[in-house]
């Protein structure tokens, strides 16, 4: 019986240590500034770093920048 309690205690301790700590919302960057106007965003393949798509719609890019700030 004692082995069961010890195993249960160690299991709870292990699971408590694995708990994620991200309890709050993502904080936005308040001092984010761009030196130049962004006119194009290249979407790259993660492995080959090859351009798979280009975003050139400046209104959409501006919306992304405002949302990020």
mmCIF file of the N, C-alpha and C atoms, coordinates in Angstrom:
data_MODEL
# 
_entry.id   MODEL 
# 
loop_
_atom_site.group_PDB 
_atom_site.id 
_atom_site.type_symbol 
_atom_site.label_atom_id 
_atom_site.label_alt_id 
_atom_site.label_comp_id 
_atom_site.label_asym_id 
_atom_site.label_entity_id 
_atom_site.label_seq_id 
_atom_site.pdbx_PDB_ins_code 
_atom_site.Cartn_x 
_atom_site.Cartn_y 
_atom_site.Cartn_z 
_atom_site.occupancy 
_atom_site.B_iso_or_equiv 
_atom_site.pdbx_formal_charge 
_atom_site.auth_seq_id 
_atom_site.auth_comp_id 
_atom_site.auth_asym_id 
_atom_site.auth_atom_id 
_atom_site.pdbx_PDB_model_num 
ATOM 1   N N  . UNK A 1 1  ? 0.821  -1.197 0.000   1.00 0.00 ? 1  UNK A N  1 
ATOM 2   C CA . UNK A 1 1  ? 0.000  0.000  0.000   1.00 0.00 ? 1  UNK A CA 1 
ATOM 3   C C  . UNK A 1 1  ? 0.863  1.258  0.000   1.00 0.00 ? 1  UNK A C  1 
ATOM 4   N N  . UNK A 1 2  ? 1.955  1.221  0.727   1.00 0.00 ? 2  UNK A N  1 
ATOM 5   C CA . UNK A 1 2  ? 2.853  2.376  0.803   1.00 0.00 ? 2  UNK A CA 1 
ATOM 6   C C  . UNK A 1 2  ? 3.482  2.658  -0.563  1.00 0.00 ? 2  UNK A C  1 
ATOM 7   N N  . UNK A 1 3  ? 3.784  1.587  -1.319  1.00 0.00 ? 3  UNK A N  1 
ATOM 8   C CA . UNK A 1 3  ? 4.357  1.766  -2.651  1.00 0.00 ? 3  UNK A CA 1 
ATOM 9   C C  . UNK A 1 3  ? 3.376  2.510  -3.564  1.00 0.00 ? 3  UNK A C  1 
ATOM 10  N N  . UNK A 1 4  ? 2.099  2.240  -3.419  1.00 0.00 ? 4  UNK A N  1 
ATOM 11  C CA . UNK A 1 4  ? 1.071  2.899  -4.226  1.00 0.00 ? 4  UNK A CA 1 
ATOM 12  C C  . UNK A 1 4  ? 1.034  4.387  -3.933  1.00 0.00 ? 4  UNK A C  1 
ATOM 13  N N  . UNK A 1 5  ? 1.108  4.758  -2.640  1.00 0.00 ? 5  UNK A N  1 
ATOM 14  C CA . UNK A 1 5  ? 1.108  6.180  -2.267  1.00 0.00 ? 5  UNK A CA 1 
ATOM 15  C C  . UNK A 1 5  ? 2.352  6.894  -2.781  1.00 0.00 ? 5  UNK A C  1 
ATOM 16  N N  . UNK A 1 6  ? 3.479  6.242  -2.680  1.00 0.00 ? 6  UNK A N  1 
ATOM 17  C CA . UNK A 1 6  ? 4.725  6.845  -3.167  1.00 0.00 ? 6  UNK A CA 1 
ATOM 18  C C  . UNK A 1 6  ? 4.670  7.022  -4.680  1.00 0.00 ? 6  UNK A C  1 
ATOM 19  N N  . UNK A 1 7  ? 4.180  5.999  -5.388  1.00 0.00 ? 7  UNK A N  1 
ATOM 20  C CA . UNK A 1 7  ? 4.063  6.089  -6.841  1.00 0.00 ? 7  UNK A CA 1 
ATOM 21  C C  . UNK A 1 7  ? 3.083  7.196  -7.246  1.00 0.00 ? 7  UNK A C  1 
ATOM 22  N N  . UNK A 1 8  ? 1.970  7.298  -6.544  1.00 0.00 ? 8  UNK A N  1 
ATOM 23  C CA . UNK A 1 8  ? 0.990  8.338  -6.813  1.00 0.00 ? 8  UNK A CA 1 
ATOM 24  C C  . UNK A 1 8  ? 1.584  9.722  -6.557  1.00 0.00 ? 8  UNK A C  1 
ATOM 25  N N  . UNK A 1 9  ? 2.306  9.881  -5.455  1.00 0.00 ? 9  UNK A N  1 
ATOM 26  C CA . UNK A 1 9  ? 2.941  11.159 -5.129  1.00 0.00 ? 9  UNK A CA 1 
ATOM 27  C C  . UNK A 1 9  ? 3.966  11.549 -6.186  1.00 0.00 ? 9  UNK A C  1 
ATOM 28  N N  . UNK A 1 10 ? 4.799  10.616 -6.595  1.00 0.00 ? 10 UNK A N  1 
ATOM 29  C CA . UNK A 1 10 ? 5.814  10.903 -7.605  1.00 0.00 ? 10 UNK A CA 1 
ATOM 30  C C  . UNK A 1 10 ? 5.180  11.226 -8.954  1.00 0.00 ? 10 UNK A C  1 
ATOM 31  N N  . UNK A 1 11 ? 4.089  10.543 -9.293  1.00 0.00 ? 11 UNK A N  1 
ATOM 32  C CA . UNK A 1 11 ? 3.388  10.824 -10.545 1.00 0.00 ? 11 UNK A CA 1 
ATOM 33  C C  . UNK A 1 11 ? 2.801  12.236 -10.544 1.00 0.00 ? 11 UNK A C  1 
ATOM 34  N N  . UNK A 1 12 ? 2.174  12.619 -9.437  1.00 0.00 ? 12 UNK A N  1 
ATOM 35  C CA . UNK A 1 12 ? 1.612  13.963 -9.333  1.00 0.00 ? 12 UNK A CA 1 
ATOM 36  C C  . UNK A 1 12 ? 2.721  15.009 -9.388  1.00 0.00 ? 12 UNK A C  1 
ATOM 37  N N  . UNK A 1 13 ? 3.821  14.751 -8.710  1.00 0.00 ? 13 UNK A N  1 
ATOM 38  C CA . UNK A 1 13 ? 4.952  15.673 -8.732  1.00 0.00 ? 13 UNK A CA 1 
ATOM 39  C C  . UNK A 1 13 ? 5.509  15.821 -10.144 1.00 0.00 ? 13 UNK A C  1 
ATOM 40  N N  . UNK A 1 14 ? 5.625  14.720 -10.862 1.00 0.00 ? 14 UNK A N  1 
ATOM 41  C CA . UNK A 1 14 ? 6.124  14.753 -12.238 1.00 0.00 ? 14 UNK A CA 1 
ATOM 42  C C  . UNK A 1 14 ? 5.177  15.526 -13.145 1.00 0.00 ? 14 UNK A C  1 
ATOM 43  N N  . UNK A 1 15 ? 3.883  15.250 -13.053 1.00 0.00 ? 15 UNK A N  1 
ATOM 44  C CA . UNK A 1 15 ? 2.900  15.929 -13.901 1.00 0.00 ? 15 UNK A CA 1 
ATOM 45  C C  . UNK A 1 15 ? 2.803  17.409 -13.567 1.00 0.00 ? 15 UNK A C  1 
ATOM 46  N N  . UNK A 1 16 ? 2.953  17.773 -12.319 1.00 0.00 ? 16 UNK A N  1 
ATOM 47  C CA . UNK A 1 16 ? 2.936  19.186 -11.936 1.00 0.00 ? 16 UNK A CA 1 
ATOM 48  C C  . UNK A 1 16 ? 4.145  19.915 -12.518 1.00 0.00 ? 16 UNK A C  1 
ATOM 49  N N  . UNK A 1 17 ? 5.273  19.230 -12.607 1.00 0.00 ? 17 UNK A N  1 
ATOM 50  C CA . UNK A 1 17 ? 6.474  19.835 -13.176 1.00 0.00 ? 17 UNK A CA 1 
ATOM 51  C C  . UNK A 1 17 ? 6.381  20.012 -14.674 1.00 0.00 ? 17 UNK A C  1 
ATOM 52  N N  . UNK A 1 18 ? 5.539  19.247 -15.331 1.00 0.00 ? 18 UNK A N  1 
ATOM 53  C CA . UNK A 1 18 ? 5.392  19.333 -16.786 1.00 0.00 ? 18 UNK A CA 1 
ATOM 54  C C  . UNK A 1 18 ? 4.317  20.336 -17.210 1.00 0.00 ? 18 UNK A C  1 
ATOM 55  N N  . UNK A 1 19 ? 3.628  20.942 -16.254 1.00 0.00 ? 19 UNK A N  1 
ATOM 56  C CA . UNK A 1 19 ? 2.544  21.867 -16.565 1.00 0.00 ? 19 UNK A CA 1 
ATOM 57  C C  . UNK A 1 19 ? 3.097  23.098 -17.288 1.00 0.00 ? 19 UNK A C  1 
ATOM 58  N N  . UNK A 1 20 ? 2.401  23.533 -18.326 1.00 0.00 ? 20 UNK A N  1 
ATOM 59  C CA . UNK A 1 20 ? 2.789  24.741 -19.037 1.00 0.00 ? 20 UNK A CA 1 
ATOM 60  C C  . UNK A 1 20 ? 2.504  25.952 -18.160 1.00 0.00 ? 20 UNK A C  1 
ATOM 61  N N  . UNK A 1 21 ? 3.349  26.993 -18.302 1.00 0.00 ? 21 UNK A N  1 
ATOM 62  C CA . UNK A 1 21 ? 3.241  28.169 -17.455 1.00 0.00 ? 21 UNK A CA 1 
ATOM 63  C C  . UNK A 1 21 ? 2.553  29.318 -18.176 1.00 0.00 ? 21 UNK A C  1 
ATOM 64  N N  . UNK A 1 22 ? 2.126  29.145 -19.403 1.00 0.00 ? 22 UNK A N  1 
ATOM 65  C CA . UNK A 1 22 ? 1.525  30.216 -20.188 1.00 0.00 ? 22 UNK A CA 1 
ATOM 66  C C  . UNK A 1 22 ? 0.077  30.423 -19.749 1.00 0.00 ? 22 UNK A C  1 
ATOM 67  N N  . UNK A 1 23 ? -0.109 31.262 -18.719 1.00 0.00 ? 23 UNK A N  1 
ATOM 68  C CA . UNK A 1 23 ? -1.446 31.478 -18.183 1.00 0.00 ? 23 UNK A CA 1 
ATOM 69  C C  . UNK A 1 23 ? -2.119 32.726 -18.748 1.00 0.00 ? 23 UNK A C  1 
ATOM 70  N N  . UNK A 1 24 ? -1.346 33.702 -19.175 1.00 0.00 ? 24 UNK A N  1 
ATOM 71  C CA . UNK A 1 24 ? -1.917 34.965 -19.604 1.00 0.00 ? 24 UNK A CA 1 
ATOM 72  C C  . UNK A 1 24 ? -1.957 35.102 -21.111 1.00 0.00 ? 24 UNK A C  1 
ATOM 73  N N  . UNK A 1 25 ? -2.588 36.179 -21.589 1.00 0.00 ? 25 UNK A N  1 
ATOM 74  C CA . UNK A 1 25 ? -2.636 36.427 -23.032 1.00 0.00 ? 25 UNK A CA 1 
ATOM 75  C C  . UNK A 1 25 ? -1.272 36.867 -23.563 1.00 0.00 ? 25 UNK A C  1 
ATOM 76  N N  . UNK A 1 26 ? -1.112 36.779 -24.853 1.00 0.00 ? 26 UNK A N  1 
ATOM 77  C CA . UNK A 1 26 ? 0.136  37.209 -25.488 1.00 0.00 ? 26 UNK A CA 1 
ATOM 78  C C  . UNK A 1 26 ? 0.221  38.726 -25.409 1.00 0.00 ? 26 UNK A C  1 
ATOM 79  N N  . UNK A 1 27 ? 1.366  39.217 -24.957 1.00 0.00 ? 27 UNK A N  1 
ATOM 80  C CA . UNK A 1 27 ? 1.544  40.659 -24.832 1.00 0.00 ? 27 UNK A CA 1 
ATOM 81  C C  . UNK A 1 27 ? 1.991  41.238 -26.172 1.00 0.00 ? 27 UNK A C  1 
ATOM 82  N N  . UNK A 1 28 ? 1.448  42.394 -26.501 1.00 0.00 ? 28 UNK A N  1 
ATOM 83  C CA . UNK A 1 28 ? 1.847  43.073 -27.719 1.00 0.00 ? 28 UNK A CA 1 
ATOM 84  C C  . UNK A 1 28 ? 3.048  43.959 -27.442 1.00 0.00 ? 28 UNK A C  1 
ATOM 85  N N  . UNK A 1 29 ? 3.875  44.159 -28.438 1.00 0.00 ? 29 UNK A N  1 
ATOM 86  C CA . UNK A 1 29 ? 5.061  44.991 -28.308 1.00 0.00 ? 29 UNK A CA 1 
ATOM 87  C C  . UNK A 1 29 ? 4.638  46.448 -28.424 1.00 0.00 ? 29 UNK A C  1 
ATOM 88  N N  . UNK A 1 30 ? 4.933  47.245 -27.409 1.00 0.00 ? 30 UNK A N  1 
ATOM 89  C CA . UNK A 1 30 ? 4.470  48.628 -27.412 1.00 0.00 ? 30 UNK A CA 1 
ATOM 90  C C  . UNK A 1 30 ? 5.445  49.575 -28.117 1.00 0.00 ? 30 UNK A C  1 
ATOM 91  N N  . UNK A 1 31 ? 6.721  49.214 -28.219 1.00 0.00 ? 31 UNK A N  1 
ATOM 92  C CA . UNK A 1 31 ? 7.699  50.105 -28.833 1.00 0.00 ? 31 UNK A CA 1 
ATOM 93  C C  . UNK A 1 31 ? 8.174  49.599 -30.201 1.00 0.00 ? 31 UNK A C  1 
ATOM 94  N N  . UNK A 1 32 ? 7.301  48.919 -30.914 1.00 0.00 ? 32 UNK A N  1 
ATOM 95  C CA . UNK A 1 32 ? 7.631  48.375 -32.232 1.00 0.00 ? 32 UNK A CA 1 
ATOM 96  C C  . UNK A 1 32 ? 7.562  49.486 -33.275 1.00 0.00 ? 32 UNK A C  1 
ATOM 97  N N  . UNK A 1 33 ? 8.666  49.731 -33.956 1.00 0.00 ? 33 UNK A N  1 
ATOM 98  C CA . UNK A 1 33 ? 8.698  50.746 -35.012 1.00 0.00 ? 33 UNK A CA 1 
ATOM 99  C C  . UNK A 1 33 ? 9.401  50.167 -36.232 1.00 0.00 ? 33 UNK A C  1 
ATOM 100 N N  . UNK A 1 34 ? 8.983  50.615 -37.389 1.00 0.00 ? 34 UNK A N  1 
ATOM 101 C CA . UNK A 1 34 ? 9.612  50.211 -38.637 1.00 0.00 ? 34 UNK A CA 1 
ATOM 102 C C  . UNK A 1 34 ? 10.368 51.395 -39.210 1.00 0.00 ? 34 UNK A C  1 
ATOM 103 N N  . UNK A 1 35 ? 11.569 51.142 -39.690 1.00 0.00 ? 35 UNK A N  1 
ATOM 104 C CA . UNK A 1 35 ? 12.366 52.215 -40.271 1.00 0.00 ? 35 UNK A CA 1 
ATOM 105 C C  . UNK A 1 35 ? 11.897 52.562 -41.676 1.00 0.00 ? 35 UNK A C  1 
ATOM 106 N N  . UNK A 1 36 ? 11.391 51.577 -42.397 1.00 0.00 ? 36 UNK A N  1 
ATOM 107 C CA . UNK A 1 36 ? 10.920 51.777 -43.762 1.00 0.00 ? 36 UNK A CA 1 
ATOM 108 C C  . UNK A 1 36 ? 9.500  51.240 -43.878 1.00 0.00 ? 36 UNK A C  1 
ATOM 109 N N  . UNK A 1 37 ? 8.805  51.670 -44.913 1.00 0.00 ? 37 UNK A N  1 
ATOM 110 C CA . UNK A 1 37 ? 7.476  51.131 -45.173 1.00 0.00 ? 37 UNK A CA 1 
ATOM 111 C C  . UNK A 1 37 ? 7.618  49.738 -45.779 1.00 0.00 ? 37 UNK A C  1 
ATOM 112 N N  . UNK A 1 38 ? 6.854  48.809 -45.268 1.00 0.00 ? 38 UNK A N  1 
ATOM 113 C CA . UNK A 1 38 ? 6.884  47.438 -45.773 1.00 0.00 ? 38 UNK A CA 1 
ATOM 114 C C  . UNK A 1 38 ? 5.966  47.365 -46.980 1.00 0.00 ? 38 UNK A C  1 
ATOM 115 N N  . UNK A 1 39 ? 6.522  46.962 -48.123 1.00 0.00 ? 39 UNK A N  1 
ATOM 116 C CA . UNK A 1 39 ? 5.738  46.884 -49.352 1.00 0.00 ? 39 UNK A CA 1 
ATOM 117 C C  . UNK A 1 39 ? 5.591  45.457 -49.864 1.00 0.00 ? 39 UNK A C  1 
ATOM 118 N N  . UNK A 1 40 ? 6.353  44.537 -49.286 1.00 0.00 ? 40 UNK A N  1 
ATOM 119 C CA . UNK A 1 40 ? 6.294  43.151 -49.752 1.00 0.00 ? 40 UNK A CA 1 
ATOM 120 C C  . UNK A 1 40 ? 6.687  42.224 -48.617 1.00 0.00 ? 40 UNK A C  1 
ATOM 121 N N  . UNK A 1 41 ? 5.970  41.118 -48.497 1.00 0.00 ? 41 UNK A N  1 
ATOM 122 C CA . UNK A 1 41 ? 6.304  40.063 -47.533 1.00 0.00 ? 41 UNK A CA 1 
ATOM 123 C C  . UNK A 1 41 ? 6.486  38.777 -48.319 1.00 0.00 ? 41 UNK A C  1 
ATOM 124 N N  . UNK A 1 42 ? 7.638  38.153 -48.150 1.00 0.00 ? 42 UNK A N  1 
ATOM 125 C CA . UNK A 1 42 ? 7.910  36.878 -48.802 1.00 0.00 ? 42 UNK A CA 1 
ATOM 126 C C  . UNK A 1 42 ? 7.623  35.743 -47.824 1.00 0.00 ? 42 UNK A C  1 
ATOM 127 N N  . UNK A 1 43 ? 6.834  34.776 -48.262 1.00 0.00 ? 43 UNK A N  1 
ATOM 128 C CA . UNK A 1 43 ? 6.551  33.583 -47.471 1.00 0.00 ? 43 UNK A CA 1 
ATOM 129 C C  . UNK A 1 43 ? 7.490  32.499 -47.977 1.00 0.00 ? 43 UNK A C  1 
ATOM 130 N N  . UNK A 1 44 ? 8.330  31.984 -47.054 1.00 0.00 ? 44 UNK A N  1 
ATOM 131 C CA . UNK A 1 44 ? 9.364  31.035 -47.441 1.00 0.00 ? 44 UNK A CA 1 
ATOM 132 C C  . UNK A 1 44 ? 9.039  29.636 -46.941 1.00 0.00 ? 44 UNK A C  1 
ATOM 133 N N  . UNK A 1 45 ? 9.492  28.632 -47.692 1.00 0.00 ? 45 UNK A N  1 
ATOM 134 C CA . UNK A 1 45 ? 9.419  27.253 -47.243 1.00 0.00 ? 45 UNK A CA 1 
ATOM 135 C C  . UNK A 1 45 ? 10.409 27.080 -46.093 1.00 0.00 ? 45 UNK A C  1 
ATOM 136 N N  . UNK A 1 46 ? 9.968  26.417 -45.035 1.00 0.00 ? 46 UNK A N  1 
ATOM 137 C CA . UNK A 1 46 ? 10.788 26.295 -43.832 1.00 0.00 ? 46 UNK A CA 1 
ATOM 138 C C  . UNK A 1 46 ? 12.113 25.573 -44.107 1.00 0.00 ? 46 UNK A C  1 
ATOM 139 N N  . UNK A 1 47 ? 12.083 24.499 -44.866 1.00 0.00 ? 47 UNK A N  1 
ATOM 140 C CA . UNK A 1 47 ? 13.275 23.683 -45.069 1.00 0.00 ? 47 UNK A CA 1 
ATOM 141 C C  . UNK A 1 47 ? 14.182 24.218 -46.172 1.00 0.00 ? 47 UNK A C  1 
ATOM 142 N N  . UNK A 1 48 ? 13.600 24.618 -47.306 1.00 0.00 ? 48 UNK A N  1 
ATOM 143 C CA . UNK A 1 48 ? 14.427 25.015 -48.446 1.00 0.00 ? 48 UNK A CA 1 
ATOM 144 C C  . UNK A 1 48 ? 14.659 26.517 -48.516 1.00 0.00 ? 48 UNK A C  1 
ATOM 145 N N  . UNK A 1 49 ? 13.918 27.285 -47.719 1.00 0.00 ? 49 UNK A N  1 
ATOM 146 C CA . UNK A 1 49 ? 13.970 28.747 -47.729 1.00 0.00 ? 49 UNK A CA 1 
ATOM 147 C C  . UNK A 1 49 ? 13.658 29.311 -49.118 1.00 0.00 ? 49 UNK A C  1 
ATOM 148 N N  . UNK A 1 50 ? 12.897 28.571 -49.888 1.00 0.00 ? 50 UNK A N  1 
ATOM 149 C CA . UNK A 1 50 ? 12.474 28.994 -51.211 1.00 0.00 ? 50 UNK A CA 1 
ATOM 150 C C  . UNK A 1 50 ? 11.185 29.800 -51.073 1.00 0.00 ? 50 UNK A C  1 
ATOM 151 N N  . UNK A 1 51 ? 11.084 30.907 -51.812 1.00 0.00 ? 51 UNK A N  1 
ATOM 152 C CA . UNK A 1 51 ? 9.887  31.735 -51.764 1.00 0.00 ? 51 UNK A CA 1 
ATOM 153 C C  . UNK A 1 51 ? 8.729  30.975 -52.384 1.00 0.00 ? 51 UNK A C  1 
ATOM 154 N N  . UNK A 1 52 ? 7.656  30.804 -51.604 1.00 0.00 ? 52 UNK A N  1 
ATOM 155 C CA . UNK A 1 52 ? 6.488  30.088 -52.114 1.00 0.00 ? 52 UNK A CA 1 
ATOM 156 C C  . UNK A 1 52 ? 5.313  31.028 -52.352 1.00 0.00 ? 52 UNK A C  1 
ATOM 157 N N  . UNK A 1 53 ? 5.375  32.239 -51.781 1.00 0.00 ? 53 UNK A N  1 
ATOM 158 C CA . UNK A 1 53 ? 4.293  33.203 -51.977 1.00 0.00 ? 53 UNK A CA 1 
ATOM 159 C C  . UNK A 1 53 ? 4.800  34.592 -51.615 1.00 0.00 ? 53 UNK A C  1 
ATOM 160 N N  . UNK A 1 54 ? 4.299  35.593 -52.325 1.00 0.00 ? 54 UNK A N  1 
ATOM 161 C CA . UNK A 1 54 ? 4.639  36.981 -52.026 1.00 0.00 ? 54 UNK A CA 1 
ATOM 162 C C  . UNK A 1 54 ? 3.361  37.762 -51.764 1.00 0.00 ? 54 UNK A C  1 
ATOM 163 N N  . UNK A 1 55 ? 3.367  38.522 -50.675 1.00 0.00 ? 55 UNK A N  1 
ATOM 164 C CA . UNK A 1 55 ? 2.240  39.397 -50.361 1.00 0.00 ? 55 UNK A CA 1 
ATOM 165 C C  . UNK A 1 55 ? 2.672  40.816 -50.725 1.00 0.00 ? 55 UNK A C  1 
ATOM 166 N N  . UNK A 1 56 ? 1.939  41.431 -51.654 1.00 0.00 ? 56 UNK A N  1 
ATOM 167 C CA . UNK A 1 56 ? 2.292  42.777 -52.097 1.00 0.00 ? 56 UNK A CA 1 
ATOM 168 C C  . UNK A 1 56 ? 1.172  43.782 -51.877 1.00 0.00 ? 56 UNK A C  1 
ATOM 169 N N  . UNK A 1 57 ? 0.050  43.344 -51.329 1.00 0.00 ? 57 UNK A N  1 
ATOM 170 C CA . UNK A 1 57 ? -1.078 44.225 -51.054 1.00 0.00 ? 57 UNK A CA 1 
ATOM 171 C C  . UNK A 1 57 ? -0.731 45.112 -49.855 1.00 0.00 ? 57 UNK A C  1 
ATOM 172 N N  . UNK A 1 58 ? -0.428 46.394 -50.102 1.00 0.00 ? 58 UNK A N  1 
ATOM 173 C CA . UNK A 1 58 ? 0.035  47.281 -49.036 1.00 0.00 ? 58 UNK A CA 1 
ATOM 174 C C  . UNK A 1 58 ? -1.030 47.538 -47.971 1.00 0.00 ? 58 UNK A C  1 
ATOM 175 N N  . UNK A 1 59 ? -2.295 47.534 -48.347 1.00 0.00 ? 59 UNK A N  1 
ATOM 176 C CA . UNK A 1 59 ? -3.358 47.717 -47.350 1.00 0.00 ? 59 UNK A CA 1 
ATOM 177 C C  . UNK A 1 59 ? -3.394 46.537 -46.376 1.00 0.00 ? 59 UNK A C  1 
ATOM 178 N N  . UNK A 1 60 ? -3.275 45.332 -46.916 1.00 0.00 ? 60 UNK A N  1 
ATOM 179 C CA . UNK A 1 60 ? -3.260 44.135 -46.071 1.00 0.00 ? 60 UNK A CA 1 
ATOM 180 C C  . UNK A 1 60 ? -2.028 44.124 -45.174 1.00 0.00 ? 60 UNK A C  1 
ATOM 181 N N  . UNK A 1 61 ? -0.881 44.502 -45.715 1.00 0.00 ? 61 UNK A N  1 
ATOM 182 C CA . UNK A 1 61 ? 0.353  44.550 -44.927 1.00 0.00 ? 61 UNK A CA 1 
ATOM 183 C C  . UNK A 1 61 ? 0.211  45.568 -43.805 1.00 0.00 ? 61 UNK A C  1 
ATOM 184 N N  . UNK A 1 62 ? -0.385 46.719 -44.099 1.00 0.00 ? 62 UNK A N  1 
ATOM 185 C CA . UNK A 1 62 ? -0.586 47.742 -43.072 1.00 0.00 ? 62 UNK A CA 1 
ATOM 186 C C  . UNK A 1 62 ? -1.506 47.228 -41.966 1.00 0.00 ? 62 UNK A C  1 
ATOM 187 N N  . UNK A 1 63 ? -2.544 46.486 -42.323 1.00 0.00 ? 63 UNK A N  1 
ATOM 188 C CA . UNK A 1 63 ? -3.427 45.895 -41.322 1.00 0.00 ? 63 UNK A CA 1 
ATOM 189 C C  . UNK A 1 63 ? -2.661 44.920 -40.425 1.00 0.00 ? 63 UNK A C  1 
ATOM 190 N N  . UNK A 1 64 ? -1.762 44.131 -41.018 1.00 0.00 ? 64 UNK A N  1 
ATOM 191 C CA . UNK A 1 64 ? -0.951 43.205 -40.233 1.00 0.00 ? 64 UNK A CA 1 
ATOM 192 C C  . UNK A 1 64 ? -0.042 43.958 -39.258 1.00 0.00 ? 64 UNK A C  1 
ATOM 193 N N  . UNK A 1 65 ? 0.558  45.034 -39.737 1.00 0.00 ? 65 UNK A N  1 
ATOM 194 C CA . UNK A 1 65 ? 1.457  45.816 -38.885 1.00 0.00 ? 65 UNK A CA 1 
ATOM 195 C C  . UNK A 1 65 ? 0.670  46.426 -37.719 1.00 0.00 ? 65 UNK A C  1 
ATOM 196 N N  . UNK A 1 66 ? -0.504 46.977 -38.000 1.00 0.00 ? 66 UNK A N  1 
ATOM 197 C CA . UNK A 1 66 ? -1.323 47.573 -36.945 1.00 0.00 ? 66 UNK A CA 1 
ATOM 198 C C  . UNK A 1 66 ? -1.768 46.504 -35.952 1.00 0.00 ? 66 UNK A C  1 
ATOM 199 N N  . UNK A 1 67 ? -2.126 45.335 -36.435 1.00 0.00 ? 67 UNK A N  1 
ATOM 200 C CA . UNK A 1 67 ? -2.549 44.254 -35.554 1.00 0.00 ? 67 UNK A CA 1 
ATOM 201 C C  . UNK A 1 67 ? -1.398 43.775 -34.686 1.00 0.00 ? 67 UNK A C  1 
ATOM 202 N N  . UNK A 1 68 ? -0.180 43.775 -35.236 1.00 0.00 ? 68 UNK A N  1 
ATOM 203 C CA . UNK A 1 68 ? 0.991  43.316 -34.505 1.00 0.00 ? 68 UNK A CA 1 
ATOM 204 C C  . UNK A 1 68 ? 1.353  44.291 -33.394 1.00 0.00 ? 68 UNK A C  1 
ATOM 205 N N  . UNK A 1 69 ? 1.158  45.569 -33.655 1.00 0.00 ? 69 UNK A N  1 
ATOM 206 C CA . UNK A 1 69 ? 1.485  46.581 -32.644 1.00 0.00 ? 69 UNK A CA 1 
ATOM 207 C C  . UNK A 1 69 ? 0.429  46.518 -31.618 1.00 0.00 ? 69 UNK A C  1 
# 
